[in-house]
């Protein structure tokens, strides 16, 4: 049967009309996945004192409620990204959402601290799946020209989850008890699963002979290495003892064994050859440096606001929420800027904002009070939102489809390692700069001086990131001997 003239155009238009709502709902499911995983990171912190009392445990013991979640994410995020590339991202993401929902309910009914920590580790494992695969799915659901906007939306949802955690957690604990901070994830998880199951694109079926195998040995070595490093950086509250040194040496040994195993693997977890790409290596290095600096705002901020400026706990919480709130508001506009002006250019602009805000904080006198702290913090956070969105867009836009999961995992891993390193390193800088053995009893002048020196160091680290960014950009546009741009 011959179609009338113009029928093809009408069918194409109808197809686009049908796809547009589906893309929006798919992005909604990915956004909820990112929100849940980031909410799980921040919501438990506010409940630690209550849980310590409920289980008659020490503060050091209940800290494992937070640490187990972070360790699970850090050790598994690259591996689950690769697993999604091999087995199918949709089915793995759906499994991750189900596991997160079940683990959240187990956290909420856990009768002992040990079972709660185990359930939190399971929750963190599923959060790693959700974090790694949400960014990987962007390439399958959004046109390339709008990748930046989608990345900005995910960054905004991550920031909203981080900002919402402490306030929502406080309200739930006050009204319903500490178990509510975990049980609130159950209805949200069910909603996320329903949206994802209905609207995410079906995994493409490939012949089994074409599918790369999963690198079990590399996965195990990487997990052990990352766990050893994360424990070395977090145990002892930044004070390195014999156990920290042993763990760090184990991480170095594990890294060497991992590189050797990957060089010999038929289907490696991480293709070592990809690090020859100066742009990718630069993006991962910058992500780690920027996250290290951003951790300074969380390490230094509470002590500066309470000790140097004399704010009570409620006001400290309000001021600290300004940063994530700014990141949430600037995430989507940052993505649109990256789409319009180019991801590499906006990466540099974001780093300039980070450096400017850090150096302003390093020179800010305490007499300017809360406004003197918030104003440069807004500059730092807006710069961070622009950098993160543009940097993620630059990496994920042109990546091969079969590498999106592992690459998303690498980006998340570099950020997590920066946060873990920053908690230890920037905390040590702050304590040393304050010239006191106990920062909780330090004089206001000492804390203010420590804050200024810490952010001066942070500014220097961002300058290093800027040098990496400009060097990478210059390498990308340098003409080759044949006259072509490399």
N, C-alpha and C positions, 0 to 999 in steps of 0.2 A: 504494500500500500504506500503510495507516494504522499509525503507530508506536504501540507501547504507551505508556501513561501513565508518565512518568518516564524514557522513553528519551532524550529531549532533554537532560535533566539529566545522565544517565550519559555521553552523548557529549561534553558540554561539559567534564565532569570529566576524561574521558579525554584530551581535547584539551589541557587545562591540564597534565595529568601529562606529556604528550609534549613540551610547550613548555618546561617547567621545566628539564630537562636540557639542551635546546638552548640556552636562555639562558645557562646556566652555561658551556657549552662555547664559546659565542660570546664571553662575557666573558673566558674563558681565552685565546682567540686575540687579543683586543684587548689583554689584559694582557701577553702575550708580545711583541706589536708595540711597546708602550710600553717594555718592558724592553730590547729590542734597540736601540731608538733612543737611549735614555739610556745604555746600556752603551757604545755607540759614541762617545758624548761623552767619557766619563771613562777608558776603558781605554787609549787611546793615549798619554795624558800620561806614564804611568809608563815607557813604552818609548822616550821621546825620546832619552835619553842613549845607549841601545843602538843605536838607528837612526842617530844621528849618527855613531857609530863605524863601523857597518856600511857606510854610504854615504860615509864620509870627508867629512862635511858639517859646517857650523857649526851652533850651536844655533839661531841666527836662521833658518837655512834649514829645519831640521826642524820648527820651530814651525808652519810652513805645513801640516804633517800634521794638526794640530789646527785651525788657523785655516780651512783649506779646508772642513772638515766644518761648522764653526759658520757660516761665511759662506753656504754653500749652504742650510742650514736657515733662516737669518734672511731671506735674499732671496726664498725660494720658498714659505714656509709659508702665507702668505695666498693666493697664487695657486693652489697645489695644492688648498687647501680649497675655493676657488670652483670649480675644475675638477671636483672631486668632486661638487659640487652640480649642475653642468651635465651631466656625462657619466655619472654613476653612481658612488656611493662604493665599492661592493663591487668592481667591476672595477678601479678605480684603486688601491684598497688592495692588492688581490692583485698588481697590476703593481708596486706599490711594494715589496712583500715580495720578489718575484722579483728586482727590480733591486738591492735591498739585499743579497740573498744572493749574486748574481753579483758585485757590486762588492766585497763582502767577500773573495770568493775571488781577485779580481784584486789586491786589496791584499796578500793573503798571498803571491802569486807575483810581485809587481812586481820587475823586475830593476834599476830605477833609481829615484832619489828623485822625479824628475819624474812618472813613471808612477804612483808611489804616491800623490802629491799629487792627480793627476787622478782616480785611483780613489777616493780619500777624498772628493773633491767629488761624485762620482757617488753614493757611499754617503750623504753628507749630503743630497743631493737626494731620495733615496728615504726617508731618515729624516724629512724634512719631510712627505712624504705620510703616513707612518705616524703621526707626532705629530698632524697636523691631523685625520685622519679617525678615529682611535680615539675621541676625545671626541665627534665628530659622530655616530658610530654608537650612542652610548649612548641617544640619544632613540629609536632604532628597535628597540633590543633589550631595554630595561629599562622597566618601568612608571614613570610620572612620580613616584610617591610614593617610589620607591627610587633616584632619580637620584643623590642625594647619596652613597649607599653605593657606587654604581658609580664615581662620580668619585673617591671616597676610595681605592678599589681601584687605579685608574689612577695616582693620585698616589703611592700606596705602591709600586707597581711602578717608577715613575720614580725614586723615592728609592733603591729596592733596586739598580737598575741603576747609579746614580751611586755608591753606596757599594761595590758589588761590583767596579766597574771596576779601581781601583788594586790591590786585593788579588788578584783573579783574574789581572789582567795580570802582576803580579809573579811569581805561581806559574807561569804559562804561559811567561814569558820564561826563568825559571830552569830549567825542565824541558825546554822544546822550542824556545826561541828566539823572537825578536820576531814572526815570521810567524804564530805560533800565536794571537796576540791578535786577529788578523783572521779566521783560518780557523775559530776556534771558533764564529763566527756562522753558518757554513754549515749544520751540522745543525740548529741552533736555527731558522734561517730556513726550512728545509724543513718542520720540525714546525709552525711558525706558519702557513705557507701551507696545509698540509693541514687544520689545524683551521679556519682562516678560510674556505677553499673549501667545506668541508662544512657549517659551522654559521652563517655570517653570512647575514642575510636577503638575498634576491635583490633587485636594483635594480628599482624600480617603473618600468614602461615607460610613458612619456608620449608623446603625439603630437608629432612634430617641430615642428609649428607652435606648440606651447605652450612649447617649450624656449627659454630665454633664450640668447642668443649669448655667446661668451666674449670678454672685453675684452682683446684682444691688446696694444693700445697701453698701456692702464693697467697691465697685467701687466709690460710691459717697463720703463715709467717707474718703477714701484714697486721692481722688482728692482734697477735701477741706483741709485736713491736709497738704498735700504737697504744695498746693497753699499758705496756711498761713505761712508755714516755709520759702518758697522761697521769699515771700514778706518781711518777717521779716529780712531775711539776705541781701536783696538787696536795700530796701528803706532806705533813709538817708545816703547813701554812707558809710556804715560801722559804723555810729554813732547811737547808740541805744537810741531812745527816747521812750516816753510812748506808741506810736503806735506800735513800734517794739516789745516792751515787751508784749503788748496785743496780737499781732499776734503770738508770740512765745508760750505764754501760751495757745492760741487757738490750736496751732499745737500739744502741749503736750496732751491737752484734747482730741483732735481728734484722736491721736495715741492710747490713752487708749480705746476710744470707738471702734476704728477699730479692735483692738486686741480682744475685747469682742465680737464684731459682727462675726469675723472670727471663733472664738471658737464655736459659735452656728450655723454657716451656714452649710447647708447640702452640698453645693458645693462651698467652699470658694474661693475667688479670689487668696489668698495666703495661702497655707497649712502651718500653724504655725509649724507643726511637722518637716518640712524640715530644720528648723533652728537648730534642734538637730544634724544635720550633721555638724561636726566641720569644715570639708573642705569647704563646701559651705559658712558657716558663715564667715570663715576666708577670703575667696575670695572676698566676698562683702565688708568686713571691709577694706581689703587692697586696693581695688579699690577706695573706698572713700578717704582713706588717701593719696594715690598717686595722685588722681585728685586735692585734696586740695593743695598739694605741687606744682603740675604743674601750678596751677593758679598763684603761686608766680612769675613765669617767665613772665606772662602777666601783673600782677599788678606792679611788681617792675621794670621789664625791661625797659619800655618806660621812666620812670623818671630817672633811673640810666644812660641810654644812652644819654638822652638829657641834664640833669642837671649836672651829675658828669663828663661825657665824652665830653659834648658840641657838640653832633651831631645834624645836622638839621633833620627836619621831614622826608625827603626822605631817609636819611641814617638810621634813626631809624627803618623805615618800612622794609628796606632791611635786617638789622640785625635781627629783630624780625621774619622774614620769614625763617631764617635758621633753627629754631627749627622744625616747621612743615615739612620743606623740608627733614630734616634728618629722621623724623618719616616716611615720605612717602617712602624714599629710603630703610629704614631698615625693613619695615613692612613685606614684603614677605620673605626675608631671616630669619627674626625672626620666622615666622610660620614654615619654614622648620626645623629650629633648634629645635622648640618645638616638631615637629613630630619625629625627629631623636633621641633626647636626653631625651625626656620626659617633659611634660608641667610643672610639679611641680619643677623640677630641674631648668628649664629656668626661672621660676617665681622668684626664689631666685637670680639667676644670674642678672636678670633685676633689682631687688631691690638693689643689691650691686652696680650696675652701677649708679643708682639714688642717693644712699647715697654718693658715692665717688664724683660725680659731684657736689652735693649740698654742701658738706663740702669744696671742692676746691673753689667754688664760695664764701663761707663764709670767706676764707682766702686770696682772690685775691686782691692785691693792685690796686688802680685805675691807677697807673702809667703804668701798662701793657696795658692799653687802650682796644680797641675793640678786638684784638686777645685774650687778657686775659679773656674776657667775653665769646667769642664765643667757645673757646676750651672746657671749662667745660660744657657749655650749650649743646654742641654736645654729651658729655658723658651722661648728664642727659636725653636728648631726646632719644638717642639710648637705654638707659636703660628702659625708659618708653615704647618705642615701643615693646621691648622684653617682658617686664612685662605684658603689656596689652594683647598682642597676646597669650602668654602662659597661663595667668590667665583665659581669655575667653575660650580658648581651654579646659582647665582642667574642667571648669564648664559644657560646652556644649557637650562634647564628650559622656558622659555616662548618660545623662539625659533622662528620659522617653519621648517618642514622644509627649504625650499629655500635657507635661509641658514645651516644648521648647520655646513657645512664652512668657509665663510668666517669665521664667528664663532669657531669653534674655532681657526682660523688666527690671528685677531686676538688671542685670548687668549695663544696661544703666542708671537706676535710681541711683544706688550707685555712678556712675561716675558723673552724673549731680549734685547730692547733694554735692559731694566733691568740684566741681567747684564753686557752689553757696556759700558754706561755706568758701572756700578759698578766694573768692573775698572779703568777709567781714573780715574774721579772719586774713588772711595774709596781707590784706591792713591795718588793725588796727595795726598789729605787725610792719609793715614797718613805719607807721606814728609815732608810739611810739618810735621806735628805732632811728628814725631820729631826735627826740626831737624838733619838730617844729609843729606849729599849721596849717601851710599851706605848704604842700609839694611842691607846684608849685613854691614857691619863696624861697625854702630852699637853703642853701649854698651847693656847690658841696661836701665838706667834710662830711656834715651831711647826704646827700643822700647816699654817698658811705658807711658810717658807718651803715645806715639803711639797705642797701642791704646786707651787710655781716651778720648782726644779723638775718635778715629775713631768709637767706639761712641756717644759723646755726640751727634755729628752724625747717626749712624744713628737714634738715638732721636728726634731732632727730625724727621727725615724720616717716621718712623712716626706721630708726632703729626700731621703734615700729612695723612697718609693717613687717620688717624682723623677729622680734621675733614671730609675729603671724604666718608667713610662716613656720619658722622652727618648731614651736610648732605643727602646723597642719600636717606637714610632718612626725614628730615623732609619732603623734597619728595614722597616716595612716598606718605606718609600725610596730606599736607595736603589739607583739603577744598576742592573746587572751588566756584565761586559757586553752582552748582545744589545744593550740599549733598552731592555725591558725593565719595568719596575718589579723588584722582588717582593 
